[in-house]
Structures are given as structure tokens and as C-alpha cells.
Amino acid sequence: MKEFVISEAKAETAVLVGLITKDQDEAKTKEYLDELEFLADTAGAKTVKRFTQRCAGPSMVTYVGSGKLLEIKDYIKMCEDEDEPVGMVIFDDELTAKQLRNIEKELQVKILDRTSLILDIFAMRAQTAEAKAQVELAQHRYMLPRLQRLWTHLERQGGGSGGGGGKGTVGLRGPGETQLEMDRRIILQRITLLKQRLAEIDKQKTTQRKNRGRLIRVALVGYTNVGKSTIMNLLAKSEVFAENKLFATLDTTVRKMVIGNLPFLLADTVGFIRKLPSDLVESFKSTLDEVREADLLVHVVDISHPDFEEQIRVVEQTLGELGCAEKPSMIVFNKIDAYTWVEKDEDDLTPMTKENITLGDLKRTWMAKMNDNCIFISARQKENVEELRDLLYERVRELHVQKYPYNDFLYTVD
């Protein structure tokens, strides 16, 4: 059975392909391909070339037009002639079974799409039995509608009542369908088994959550690689794995922490990303229960990222899909030590943009917008971390008084 992992060949080179459409301009496509390159790097592949095409939308047959596909094919051939073969071509959108089959037949190299690349990274990152089962479930769901392309080698077999391997397809079709049906049955059985296993794990976790007592639950949420795990380690003095890679954290980590004499639970959750595969969201529902059951969401944002406002929108949209849009929340702008801008000349009358706004102006803008329900920190440099603790204390205390008004003791700051 075919698996969507490329981690075995870490030195493989990759070519990236994206589209410029009326809904996705050139700048946006560049941002998506930058992120796709980061994904490829996280998975162990080195990007050597990018291809983009302006069009109304993806071709139903080969995603890009025939001319662009030929251009990619010529580049692959040139690299092969120079003894620097291209290991894979990665497309920035999810491909259909038909597109995969046609592109693979034309280019004769490994073809991945954004979804299979993310699944590969999740497969590498999964540590616990729950995360591994969730990733495997997502892989099987992705694989199921694409099974047919795994058996295209049968098209080259002759014999049977079709005779001579010509246009008589009856003899060729039988073995392929038999193998296809067998694989489909195996995958469906495996999906059922994984769902049962995850249901059992979820039941255990639900029991654990019920036994946590009268404590406010706080969940760190945000785009992938914004520093949630680093903040978790600082606040809870824990040792959650943190790395400058996408999806460093897959398993939700929950720690009990105390600020002053106020105890509460802090959870670090899996990061979100643009075009997050729906199969992954579905498979990770039990992990995302920590977000659903949280009393307060701490939305961590990488202020140094040039497109951080778009990342905020992606996270808010995903939270909306999870039914968490109305939960109490606060924003933590992280990585202020890495924030850069182009200083404007005093005589420059051009409008202020995100490229030339100072950190001070940005702070004032967001503080006004959020009614001071946000804070700017550097988790790496431990800058403003104590202020974050104070703000967390205030927010958790407010929620505790609302949720448990008849508690036996009052909380005060030491």
C-alpha cells in the first residue's frame, strides 16, 4: 500500500508549482509558495525551482495548462541531463486522482500536492499513539479516492480476453478492479478500526478532563510556527518540544500552572495553516477538543511575519469552523525582537503600510482595536513575559469569578 512520506530521501530536490488567478494575485501566490517551500524544507526536501501560471483556474486535467506542463517537463529533463535529477514536483493545491494520474504520466517523477506534503510532515511529527492514529486516519481518507492511480501499471499488461494488449479492455479491467476492490476494502476496514481506537482514546481523555476539577482552562492557539510551545515552556516551566519548523507540536500538552495563588490549566495545541486539509481537521477533532472546551483562547501571532494579518484571519476562520469564534480571547504578538520595517522619510506622503509602519505605531493601532486585550512580547528574549503573566492572571481571575462565584477562597496577587 502506498504511503505519502518523503522523509526517507531527505536530500531530494523539489520543484514547486502554483497558480495566479483572479482570486489569488501574484503577491499572494508568492506568499503561498514561500510557505510551501517551508513545508518542503520541514519534510526534508530542497526547493530548486518554482513555476507559476496565470489562468482563470486550475485545469481539470493537469492543473496547469499543457504548455506550462511541457515547460516543467523540459526543466526536469535538463536537470537529469546535468546529473542533478529533480526528486519531486509539489503543487500548491490539492490534486484530484485524475490530475495526479495525468501529471505523473507526463512528468515521470514523484508528484505531491500540498495536502500530501502536510500529511507527510504530520506523519514524521506524530509521537503518541493518538497522534499516529489521527495521521494514519487522515492518510487513508486522502488515499481512498485516489486508489485508481496506484494501479495504472495494469494498463501495460497484455493477455486476457482483450487479446494482445490492444483496445480490448475486458481482459485488462478484471485484475485491476480485483486489486482495487481489495485495497478499498482493506483501507475501509482500517479506517473503521482507527475510528474505534480514537473513540476509545477520546473517551479516556473526556474522563481525564472531567477529573481536572474547578479550574479555568486556557488554550494557546495560532498559526503554525508562531512560538506557542516556547511560550508554554516559559509560562508553565515545562519542556514542550519547540523548533523553527512547521507543525513541531502535534500532541496537545496540558499543564497546571499557578500565577500568584491562582491555579489554572494551560494547553498547547496544534498550529493551523492556510489550506489545512479537511481530512486532518476531521481526524484531529479529539485533539482540538481542548480548544472547544477552553474558557479562554490565547491567540499567539508572529508579529515579524510579513503576512501576519492574513494568518490571524486564517486562525479566526478555523476557530469559527470549530464553533469557538465567540469564546473569550486575547492576542499575544510574539517575536517583537525579529520585527523589521522600512523607515519612512518625513516628507514621504505615501500611505502607511505594513512594510513601513513602526512597531510603536503597530502597538498603538492594535491596543486601540483590542481595548488593551493584547500584548507584545518576545518569548525568545523573555521580553514582557511578566506583563503577559499579569494579563493572564487578570483574564483568568475574571473568568473564574464568573464560572465559580461561590468558591471557598478569593484570589489575590501575592
C-alpha positions as CSV (number, residue, x, y, z in Angstrom):
1,M,0.0,0.0,0.0
2,K,1.4,3.4,-1.0
3,E,2.2,5.9,1.8
4,F,2.7,9.6,1.4
5,V,6.0,10.1,3.1
6,I,9.2,11.5,1.6
7,S,11.3,11.6,4.7
8,E,13.3,8.6,3.6
9,A,15.1,10.6,0.9
10,K,15.9,13.8,2.8
11,A,18.3,15.0,0.1
12,E,15.6,15.0,-2.6
13,T,15.1,18.2,-4.7
14,A,11.7,19.7,-5.3
15,V,10.0,21.9,-7.9
16,L,7.1,23.9,-6.7
17,V,4.0,24.8,-8.9
18,G,1.3,27.4,-8.2
19,L,-1.4,29.4,-10.0
20,I,-2.0,33.1,-10.3
21,T,-5.8,33.7,-10.6
22,K,-8.3,36.4,-10.2
23,D,-8.8,35.3,-6.6
24,Q,-5.1,34.9,-5.9
25,D,-2.8,37.6,-7.2
26,E,0.9,37.3,-7.8
27,A,1.9,38.6,-4.4
28,K,-0.5,36.1,-2.7
29,T,0.8,33.2,-4.8
30,K,4.4,34.1,-3.8
31,E,3.4,34.0,-0.2
32,Y,1.8,30.6,-0.6
33,L,4.8,29.2,-2.5
34,D,7.1,30.6,0.3
35,E,5.0,28.7,2.8
36,L,5.1,25.6,0.5
37,E,8.9,25.8,0.3
38,F,9.0,26.0,4.2
39,L,6.7,22.9,4.2
40,A,9.1,21.1,1.8
41,D,12.1,22.1,3.9
42,T,10.4,20.8,7.0
43,A,9.7,17.5,5.2
44,G,13.4,17.3,4.2
45,A,13.3,18.4,0.6
46,K,15.3,21.2,-1.1
47,T,13.4,23.5,-3.5
48,V,15.4,24.3,-6.7
49,K,12.8,25.9,-8.9
50,R,9.3,27.5,-8.9
51,F,6.8,27.6,-11.7
52,T,3.7,29.8,-11.8
53,Q,1.0,30.3,-14.4
54,R,-1.6,33.0,-14.8
55,C,-5.0,31.5,-15.6
56,A,-8.7,31.6,-14.8
57,G,-8.4,28.5,-12.6
58,P,-6.8,25.1,-12.4
59,S,-7.1,22.7,-15.4
60,M,-9.3,19.8,-14.5
61,V,-6.9,17.5,-16.4
62,T,-3.4,18.6,-15.5
63,Y,-3.9,21.5,-13.0
64,V,-1.6,23.8,-15.2
65,G,-2.0,24.2,-19.0
66,S,-0.3,21.8,-21.4
67,G,2.3,24.4,-22.3
68,K,3.3,25.0,-18.7
69,L,3.4,21.3,-18.1
70,L,5.8,20.9,-21.0
71,E,8.0,23.7,-19.6
72,I,8.2,21.8,-16.3
73,K,9.0,18.6,-18.2
74,D,11.8,20.2,-20.1
75,Y,13.3,21.6,-16.9
76,I,13.2,18.1,-15.3
77,K,14.9,16.7,-18.4
78,M,17.6,19.4,-18.4
79,C,18.3,18.7,-14.7
80,E,18.5,15.0,-15.4
81,D,21.0,15.6,-18.3
82,E,23.1,17.7,-15.9
83,D,23.1,14.8,-13.4
84,E,21.0,16.8,-10.9
85,P,17.7,15.0,-11.1
86,V,14.5,16.5,-9.7
87,G,13.1,14.2,-7.0
88,M,9.5,15.5,-6.9
89,V,7.1,18.2,-8.2
90,I,4.9,19.7,-5.5
91,F,1.6,21.5,-6.3
92,D,0.2,24.2,-4.0
93,D,-3.3,22.9,-4.1
94,E,-4.9,19.5,-3.6
95,L,-4.9,17.5,-6.8
96,T,-7.7,15.1,-7.9
97,A,-7.0,11.5,-8.8
98,K,-7.3,12.4,-12.5
99,Q,-4.9,15.3,-12.2
100,L,-2.4,13.2,-10.3
101,R,-2.5,10.4,-12.8
102,N,-2.1,12.6,-15.8
103,I,0.7,14.8,-14.4
104,E,2.6,11.7,-13.1
105,K,2.3,10.1,-16.5
106,E,3.6,13.2,-18.3
107,L,6.5,14.2,-15.9
108,Q,7.6,10.7,-14.8
109,V,8.6,11.9,-11.3
110,K,7.0,11.7,-7.9
111,I,4.1,14.1,-7.7
112,L,2.8,15.6,-4.4
113,D,0.2,18.2,-3.6
114,R,0.0,20.5,-0.6
115,T,-2.2,18.0,1.3
116,S,0.1,15.0,0.9
117,L,3.1,17.1,1.9
118,I,1.3,18.3,5.1
119,L,0.3,14.7,5.8
120,D,4.0,13.7,5.4
121,I,5.1,16.2,7.9
122,F,2.4,15.1,10.4
123,A,3.5,11.5,9.9
124,M,7.1,12.5,10.8
125,R,6.0,14.6,13.8
126,A,3.5,12.2,15.4
127,Q,4.8,10.8,18.7
128,T,1.9,9.5,20.7
129,A,-0.4,6.6,19.8
130,E,-3.3,9.1,19.4
131,A,-1.4,11.4,17.0
132,K,-0.2,8.4,15.0
133,A,-3.7,7.1,14.7
134,Q,-5.1,10.5,13.7
135,V,-2.4,10.9,11.0
136,E,-2.9,7.4,9.6
137,L,-6.7,8.0,9.5
138,A,-6.2,11.3,7.5
139,Q,-3.8,9.5,5.2
140,H,-6.3,6.7,4.4
141,R,-9.1,9.2,3.9
142,Y,-6.8,11.1,1.4
143,M,-5.8,7.9,-0.3
144,L,-9.2,6.3,-0.8
145,P,-10.5,8.4,-3.7
146,R,-7.0,8.2,-5.3
147,L,-6.6,4.4,-5.3
148,Q,-7.1,4.0,-9.0
149,R,-3.9,5.8,-10.0
150,L,-1.9,3.3,-7.9
151,W,-2.8,0.5,-10.4
152,T,-2.0,2.2,-13.7
153,H,0.8,-0.3,-14.2
154,L,-2.0,-2.8,-15.1
155,E,-2.7,-0.8,-18.2
156,R,0.6,-2.1,-19.6
157,Q,-0.3,-5.7,-19.0
158,G,-1.5,-7.8,-22.0
159,G,-3.4,-11.0,-22.3
160,G,-6.9,-11.9,-21.2
161,S,-9.9,-11.8,-23.5
162,G,-8.8,-8.4,-24.7
163,G,-6.0,-10.2,-26.6
164,G,-2.6,-8.7,-27.4
165,G,-2.9,-5.8,-25.0
166,G,-4.7,-3.7,-27.7
167,K,-8.0,-1.9,-27.3
168,G,-9.8,-5.0,-25.8
169,T,-10.2,-3.7,-22.3
170,V,-12.3,-6.5,-20.8
171,G,-9.3,-8.7,-20.0
172,L,-7.3,-5.8,-18.6
173,R,-10.1,-4.5,-16.5
174,G,-10.7,-7.5,-14.4
175,P,-7.3,-7.8,-12.4
176,G,-7.2,-4.1,-11.9
177,E,-10.7,-4.0,-10.4
178,T,-10.0,-7.0,-8.3
179,Q,-6.9,-5.4,-6.8
180,L,-8.7,-2.1,-6.5
181,E,-11.6,-3.6,-4.6
182,M,-9.3,-5.5,-2.3
183,D,-7.3,-2.3,-1.4
184,R,-10.5,-0.3,-1.0
185,R,-11.9,-3.0,1.4
186,I,-8.6,-3.0,3.4
187,I,-8.5,0.7,3.7
188,L,-12.2,1.0,4.7
189,Q,-11.6,-1.7,7.4
190,R,-8.5,0.2,8.6
191,I,-10.5,3.4,8.7
192,T,-13.2,1.8,10.8
193,L,-10.5,0.3,13.2
194,L,-8.8,3.7,13.6
195,K,-12.1,5.5,14.3
196,Q,-12.8,2.9,17.0
197,R,-9.4,3.3,18.5
198,L,-9.6,7.1,18.5
199,A,-13.1,7.0,20.0
200,E,-11.7,4.9,22.9
201,I,-8.8,7.4,23.4
202,D,-11.3,10.3,23.3
203,K,-13.5,8.6,25.9
204,Q,-10.4,8.3,28.2
205,K,-9.5,11.9,27.6
206,T,-13.0,13.1,28.3
207,T,-12.8,11.3,31.6
208,Q,-9.5,13.0,32.3
209,R,-10.9,16.4,31.5
210,K,-13.8,15.8,33.9
211,N,-11.4,15.0,36.7
212,R,-9.5,18.2,36.3
213,G,-11.7,19.9,38.9
214,R,-12.8,23.5,39.2
215,L,-10.1,25.1,37.1
216,I,-10.2,27.6,34.3
217,R,-8.9,26.2,31.0
218,V,-6.7,28.3,28.8
219,A,-5.6,27.1,25.3
220,L,-2.8,28.5,23.2
221,V,-3.9,28.7,19.6
222,G,-2.4,30.2,16.5
223,Y,-0.8,29.7,13.1
224,T,2.0,27.1,12.9
225,N,5.5,28.2,14.0
226,V,4.4,31.3,15.9
227,G,6.1,30.3,19.2
228,K,3.2,28.7,21.1
229,S,5.4,25.9,22.5
230,T,8.1,28.4,23.5
231,I,5.5,30.5,25.4
232,M,4.2,27.3,27.0
233,N,7.6,26.4,28.2
234,L,8.2,29.9,29.7
235,L,4.8,30.1,31.5
236,A,4.4,26.5,32.7
237,K,8.2,25.7,33.1
238,S,7.6,22.6,31.0
239,E,9.6,21.0,28.3
240,V,7.4,21.0,25.2
241,F,9.3,20.4,22.0
242,A,9.9,23.7,20.2
243,E,11.6,24.1,16.8
244,N,11.7,26.6,13.9
245,K,9.8,24.1,11.7
246,L,6.2,23.8,10.8
247,F,4.0,21.6,13.0
248,A,6.6,21.0,15.6
249,T,3.7,20.2,18.0
250,L,1.0,17.7,17.1
251,D,0.0,16.4,20.5
252,T,-1.9,18.7,22.8
253,T,0.1,19.2,26.0
254,V,-1.8,20.3,29.2
255,R,0.0,21.7,32.2
256,K,-1.4,23.0,35.5
257,M,0.2,26.4,36.4
258,V,-0.2,29.0,39.1
259,I,0.1,32.8,38.8
260,G,0.1,34.4,42.2
261,N,-2.1,31.9,44.0
262,L,-4.5,31.4,41.1
263,P,-4.3,27.9,39.6
264,F,-5.5,27.1,36.0
265,L,-4.8,24.7,33.1
266,L,-2.7,25.8,30.1
267,A,-2.9,23.7,26.9
268,D,-0.6,23.9,23.8
269,T,-2.4,22.9,20.6
270,V,-1.5,22.0,17.1
271,G,-0.9,25.0,14.8
272,F,-3.2,26.0,12.0
273,I,-2.2,26.7,8.4
274,R,-3.7,28.1,5.2
275,K,-5.4,25.4,3.1
276,L,-5.3,23.0,6.0
277,P,-6.6,19.6,4.7
278,S,-10.1,18.9,5.7
279,D,-9.2,15.3,6.4
280,L,-6.7,16.5,9.0
281,V,-9.2,18.7,10.8
282,E,-11.6,15.8,10.9
283,S,-9.0,13.4,12.1
284,F,-7.7,15.8,14.8
285,K,-11.2,16.6,16.3
286,S,-10.4,14.9,19.6
287,T,-7.1,16.9,19.9
288,L,-9.0,20.1,19.1
289,D,-11.5,19.4,21.9
290,E,-9.0,21.2,24.2
291,V,-9.8,24.3,22.1
292,R,-13.5,23.7,22.2
293,E,-13.6,23.2,25.9
294,A,-11.2,26.1,26.8
295,D,-12.6,29.0,28.8
296,L,-10.0,31.4,27.3
297,L,-8.2,31.3,24.0
298,V,-4.7,32.9,23.8
299,H,-4.2,33.7,20.2
300,V,-0.4,33.8,19.5
301,V,0.7,35.7,16.5
302,D,4.2,36.0,14.8
303,I,4.4,39.8,14.5
304,S,7.6,39.5,12.5
305,H,5.8,37.6,9.7
306,P,5.1,39.9,6.7
307,D,1.6,38.4,6.3
308,F,0.7,38.1,10.0
309,E,-2.7,39.7,9.5
310,E,-3.7,37.0,6.9
311,Q,-2.5,34.4,9.4
312,I,-4.8,36.0,12.1
313,R,-7.7,35.7,9.6
314,V,-6.9,32.0,8.9
315,V,-6.9,31.2,12.6
316,E,-10.1,33.1,13.3
317,Q,-11.8,31.3,10.4
318,T,-10.6,27.9,11.6
319,L,-11.8,28.7,15.1
320,G,-15.2,29.7,13.6
321,E,-15.4,26.3,11.9
322,L,-14.7,24.7,15.3
323,G,-17.6,26.7,16.8
324,C,-15.2,28.7,19.0
325,A,-15.4,32.2,17.5
326,E,-17.4,33.6,20.4
327,K,-15.1,32.4,23.2
328,P,-13.2,34.9,25.3
329,S,-9.8,35.5,23.8
330,M,-6.7,37.7,23.8
331,I,-3.9,38.2,21.3
332,V,-0.2,37.8,22.1
333,F,2.0,39.3,19.5
334,N,5.2,37.3,19.7
335,K,8.7,37.7,18.1
336,I,8.9,41.5,18.5
337,D,12.7,41.0,18.6
338,A,12.5,39.9,14.9
339,Y,10.1,42.7,13.7
340,T,11.6,44.9,11.0
341,W,10.3,47.8,9.0
342,V,11.4,50.3,6.4
343,E,11.6,53.8,8.0
344,K,9.6,56.4,6.1
345,D,11.1,59.8,5.2
346,E,9.3,62.7,7.0
347,D,8.5,64.2,3.6
348,D,7.0,60.9,2.3
349,L,3.3,61.4,1.9
350,T,2.5,57.9,0.7
351,P,0.1,55.9,2.9
352,M,1.4,53.9,5.8
353,T,1.6,50.2,5.0
354,K,2.6,47.1,7.0
355,E,6.0,47.3,5.4
356,N,6.9,50.7,6.8
357,I,4.8,51.0,10.0
358,T,6.9,51.1,13.2
359,L,6.4,48.6,16.0
360,G,5.3,51.5,18.2
361,D,2.6,52.6,15.7
362,L,1.6,49.0,15.3
363,K,1.2,48.6,19.1
364,R,-0.9,51.7,19.4
365,T,-3.1,50.5,16.5
366,W,-3.8,47.1,17.9
367,M,-4.1,48.3,21.5
368,A,-6.8,50.7,20.4
369,K,-8.5,48.0,18.3
370,M,-8.4,45.3,21.1
371,N,-9.1,47.6,24.0
372,D,-5.8,46.6,25.6
373,N,-6.7,42.9,25.3
374,C,-3.4,42.2,23.6
375,I,0.3,42.3,24.5
376,F,3.5,42.4,22.6
377,I,6.3,40.1,23.7
378,S,9.5,38.2,22.7
379,A,9.3,34.7,24.1
380,R,12.9,34.0,22.9
381,Q,14.3,37.1,24.6
382,K,11.9,36.8,27.5
383,E,10.7,40.4,26.9
384,N,7.4,41.4,28.5
385,V,6.8,37.9,29.8
386,E,6.0,39.1,33.3
387,E,3.5,41.6,31.8
388,L,1.9,38.6,29.9
389,R,1.6,36.7,33.3
390,D,-0.1,39.7,34.8
391,L,-2.6,40.0,31.9
392,L,-3.3,36.2,32.0
393,Y,-3.9,36.5,35.7
394,E,-6.5,39.2,35.2
395,R,-8.3,37.4,32.4
396,V,-8.3,34.0,34.3
397,R,-9.4,35.6,37.5
398,E,-12.4,37.3,35.8
399,L,-13.5,34.0,34.2
400,H,-13.0,32.1,37.5
401,V,-15.2,34.5,39.4
402,Q,-17.9,34.2,36.6
403,K,-17.8,30.4,36.4
404,Y,-17.3,29.6,40.1
405,P,-18.8,32.5,42.0
406,Y,-19.2,30.5,45.2
407,N,-15.7,29.3,45.5
408,D,-14.3,28.9,49.0
409,F,-11.5,31.3,48.6
410,L,-10.7,34.6,46.8
411,Y,-7.6,35.1,44.7
412,T,-5.3,38.0,45.3
413,V,-1.9,38.8,43.8
414,D,1.0,37.9,46.0
